[in-house]
Amino acid sequence: MKLVTYSAGKRAPAKIGVIAADGSIIDLETAAKKARVKLPFAADDMIGLVAAGKAGLALVKKAVAGLKTGHHKFAKVTLHAPIPRPRKNVFCVGWNYVEHFEEGAKARPHVQELPKHPAFFTKQPLAVNGPYADVPSHPGVTEKLDWEVEMAVVIGKGGRNIKEADAMKHIYGYMIANDVSAREVQRQHGQQWFKGKSLDGHCPMGPWLTTADEVKNPQGLRITCRVNGVTKQDSNTSYMYFKIPRLIAELSAGLTLEPGDLFLTGTPAGVGHARNPPEFMKPGDILETEVEGLGLLRNRIAAK
């Protein structure tokens, strides 16, 4: 099932929707009322839906059962990030594709050996942006705006000290994200990643939340990024150095993961700052981010 957060009009409130078989959008609240299904979460609360677990998802399926077309045409609505405002920072993983680690090592001569543990950092909640929204360029703050295609994981069942063998049971679904990065800001702050990765609007996500039951093998998906139609990154999630179960196990060690938590699983080679000469995005550029079977993000780099 593909779940969206959408608005049907400029002043209309954001609501949960379901992508119908014909690509239109079913309004979940309307469908539930007609099917006489009482939902245990608000119609605009994707985190509430995720927290409701399998029982909540079963009610959604019951509400939309038999509906082959939706209440809104896809092109007539505005899609927001499926979880527009996470309740905590977005967790991220650095250097999780070997080729990306190697291209970055050229700029980090003191770091040559592959890490024994994942490198974690976060992006603040206001970095989250819509799948087709403008990405602000923040002139005066950064002139070195870079791209990083990533597959995002949405935690369903919370937990702490989750074992690798149980990790996949804690996943609610998957999305696409781009870890847009201000490279010189990253360098200016002691080489740490938080500030340079956390500027407002620098984490477009979506376009929908694909539930885990529809993704048979998340470690076998083509992952690509294009700028103005030119392919910059092209790899496969099978090349992750640390696989998803290991990431969840390490992240949750002594740290409680909750329903609706998001984490990005790393980016492959091909980022702009590692190119010769380096390449960066500028206002007017079109950034396309794609993961096989999960959809496509299309964002314009805005002047403001």
C-alpha positions in Angstrom: 0.0 0.0 0.0 1.2 3.5 -0.8 0.2 6.1 1.7 0.5 9.9 1.1 0.0 13.1 3.0 -1.8 15.6 0.6 -3.8 18.8 0.3 -6.6 19.2 -2.2 -6.3 22.9 -2.6 -4.1 25.8 -1.5 -5.9 26.4 1.8 -7.1 22.8 2.3 -5.7 20.9 5.3 -3.2 18.1 4.9 -4.8 14.7 5.1 -3.8 11.0 4.7 -4.5 9.5 1.4 -4.0 6.1 -0.3 -2.8 5.7 -3.9 -5.6 3.9 -5.9 -4.9 1.3 -8.6 -5.4 4.0 -11.3 -3.0 6.4 -9.6 -5.6 8.7 -8.2 -5.8 9.5 -4.5 -8.3 8.0 -2.1 -9.2 10.3 0.8 -8.8 8.0 3.8 -11.2 9.8 6.1 -14.0 9.9 3.4 -13.5 6.2 2.6 -13.5 5.2 6.2 -16.8 7.0 6.9 -18.5 5.4 3.9 -17.2 2.0 4.8 -18.2 2.6 8.5 -14.6 1.9 9.6 -13.6 3.8 12.8 -10.0 4.8 12.6 -8.0 5.0 15.9 -5.9 7.9 14.6 -6.6 11.4 13.2 -7.1 11.8 9.5 -4.1 14.0 9.2 -1.7 12.0 11.5 0.6 9.7 9.6 2.6 9.0 12.7 -0.6 8.0 14.4 -1.3 5.6 11.6 2.2 4.1 11.8 1.9 3.8 15.6 -1.4 1.9 15.1 0.7 -0.9 13.6 -0.7 -3.9 11.7 -4.1 -3.4 13.2 -4.3 0.2 12.0 -3.1 -0.8 8.5 -5.7 -3.5 8.4 -8.4 -0.9 9.1 -7.1 1.2 6.3 -7.2 -1.7 3.9 -10.8 -2.4 5.0 -11.7 1.2 4.4 -10.4 1.3 0.9 -11.3 -2.2 -0.1 -13.0 -2.3 -3.5 -12.1 1.3 -4.4 -10.3 1.2 -7.8 -10.4 5.0 -8.2 -9.9 7.8 -5.7 -11.5 11.1 -4.8 -8.8 13.2 -6.3 -6.8 13.2 -9.5 -3.1 12.9 -8.7 -2.2 16.0 -10.7 -4.8 18.1 -8.8 -3.4 17.8 -5.3 -0.2 18.9 -3.5 1.8 16.1 -2.0 3.7 16.8 1.2 6.4 14.6 2.8 4.5 11.5 4.0 5.6 12.5 7.6 5.7 16.3 7.2 7.0 17.0 10.6 8.9 14.2 12.4 8.7 14.3 16.1 12.5 14.1 16.4 15.5 14.5 14.1 15.9 12.3 11.0 18.6 9.7 11.6 21.2 9.3 8.9 24.0 7.0 8.0 27.3 8.2 6.4 29.7 6.3 4.2 27.4 3.3 3.7 28.4 2.5 0.1 32.0 1.4 -0.4 32.5 3.5 -3.6 31.2 6.6 -1.8 33.6 6.0 1.1 36.5 5.7 -1.3 35.6 8.9 -3.3 35.3 10.8 0.0 38.6 9.4 1.3 40.4 11.5 -1.3 39.3 14.5 0.7 40.0 12.8 4.0 43.6 11.4 3.9 43.4 10.7 7.6 40.5 8.3 7.1 41.5 5.3 4.9 40.1 2.1 6.5 36.4 1.2 6.1 34.6 1.7 9.4 33.8 -1.1 11.8 30.6 0.6 12.8 28.1 2.8 11.0 28.6 6.6 11.2 25.4 8.2 12.4 24.3 11.8 12.2 20.9 13.6 12.1 19.0 16.2 10.2 16.6 18.5 12.1 12.8 18.1 11.5 12.4 21.4 9.5 14.9 20.0 6.9 12.1 17.7 5.8 10.5 18.9 2.5 7.9 17.7 0.0 8.6 15.4 -2.9 7.9 18.1 -5.5 8.5 21.2 -3.4 11.2 23.8 -4.1 14.5 23.2 -2.2 15.8 26.6 -0.8 19.3 27.4 -1.9 19.9 29.7 1.2 22.1 32.3 -0.6 24.6 33.9 1.7 24.7 30.7 3.8 25.9 28.2 1.2 27.2 28.2 -2.4 28.1 24.6 -2.4 24.8 22.7 -2.5 25.3 19.0 -3.1 23.0 16.0 -3.8 22.7 12.6 -2.1 20.1 10.1 -3.1 19.0 7.8 -0.3 16.5 5.2 0.6 14.6 6.1 3.8 13.3 3.6 6.3 10.2 4.3 8.5 10.2 2.6 11.9 6.9 0.9 12.8 7.3 -1.1 15.9 9.5 0.7 18.4 12.2 -0.8 20.5 15.6 -0.5 22.1 18.5 -3.0 21.7 16.8 -4.6 18.7 18.6 -7.7 17.5 19.6 -8.0 13.8 17.5 -11.1 13.5 14.4 -9.1 14.5 15.2 -5.8 12.9 13.0 -6.2 9.7 9.9 -6.7 11.9 10.3 -3.2 13.1 10.1 -1.6 9.7 6.8 0.0 8.7 7.8 1.0 5.2 10.1 2.8 2.8 10.4 6.2 1.1 12.9 8.1 -1.1 14.9 11.0 0.3 17.7 13.3 -0.8 20.2 14.3 1.9 20.9 17.7 0.3 24.1 19.0 1.8 25.8 22.4 2.2 29.4 21.3 1.8 31.3 24.4 3.0 29.0 24.7 6.0 29.8 21.1 6.8 33.5 21.8 6.7 33.3 25.1 8.7 32.0 23.3 11.8 34.8 21.0 12.7 34.0 18.6 9.9 30.9 17.4 11.7 27.8 16.9 9.6 24.8 18.1 11.5 24.7 21.8 10.6 25.7 21.4 6.9 23.0 18.7 6.5 20.2 20.4 8.4 19.4 23.6 6.6 15.6 24.2 6.3 14.1 22.3 3.4 17.1 20.2 2.7 15.5 16.8 3.0 12.9 16.2 0.3 11.1 12.9 1.0 8.3 10.8 -0.4 6.6 10.8 -2.7 4.6 8.2 -0.7 5.3 5.8 2.1 5.3 2.3 0.6 4.5 -0.3 3.3 7.0 -3.0 4.0 4.8 -5.8 2.7 5.1 -4.3 -0.9 8.9 -4.2 -0.9 10.1 -7.8 -1.3 13.8 -7.0 -1.2 14.9 -3.6 0.0 18.5 -4.6 -0.5 18.1 -5.1 -4.3 16.7 -1.8 -5.6 18.3 0.5 -8.2 19.0 4.0 -6.7 19.6 7.0 -8.9 20.0 10.8 -8.9 19.8 13.2 -11.8 20.4 17.0 -12.0 18.9 18.7 -15.0 18.4 15.3 -16.6 22.0 14.2 -16.2 22.6 11.1 -14.2 25.0 11.8 -11.3 24.5 8.7 -9.1 23.5 5.2 -10.3 23.8 2.2 -8.0 21.9 -0.4 -6.1 20.9 -0.8 -2.5 22.6 -4.2 -2.6 25.9 -2.4 -2.3 25.2 -1.0 1.1 28.2 -1.7 3.3 26.1 -2.1 6.4 22.7 -3.7 5.6 19.4 -2.5 7.1 19.2 -5.1 9.9 22.7 -4.1 11.1 21.9 -0.4 10.9 18.7 -0.8 13.0 20.6 -3.0 15.6 23.4 -0.5 16.0 21.1 2.6 16.0 18.8 1.1 18.6 21.6 0.0 21.0 20.8 1.9 24.1 18.6 4.3 22.1 14.8 3.8 21.8 13.4 3.9 18.3 9.7 5.0 18.2 6.9 4.5 15.6 7.3 7.1 12.8 11.1 7.6 13.3 12.9 8.0 10.0 16.4 7.1 9.0 18.3 7.4 5.8 20.5 4.5 4.8 23.4 6.2 3.0 24.2 7.4 -0.5 26.2 5.8 -3.3 29.2 7.3 -5.2 28.7 10.3 -7.5 28.2 13.2 -5.2 29.2 16.6 -6.5 31.9 17.6 -4.1 34.0 14.5 -4.9 33.9 15.2 -8.7 36.9 16.6 -10.6 36.2 19.5 -10.8 33.6 19.6 -8.0 30.0 20.3 -9.1 27.3 22.0 -7.1 23.6 22.8 -7.6 22.4 26.3 -8.3 19.0 28.1 -8.4 16.9 26.8 -11.2 18.4 23.3 -11.3 16.0 20.3 -11.3 16.9 17.6 -8.8 15.4 14.1 -9.5 15.8 11.4 -6.9 14.6 7.8 -7.6 14.6 4.4 -6.0 13.2 1.5 -7.9 9.6 0.7 -7.0 9.4 3.6 -4.5 8.6 6.5 -6.9 10.4 9.7 -7.9 11.1 13.0 -6.2 11.4 16.1 -8.5 12.6 19.3 -6.8 13.6 22.6 -8.2 16.4 24.5 -6.5 14.9 27.8 -5.5 16.6 31.2 -5.5 15.3 32.1 -2.1 
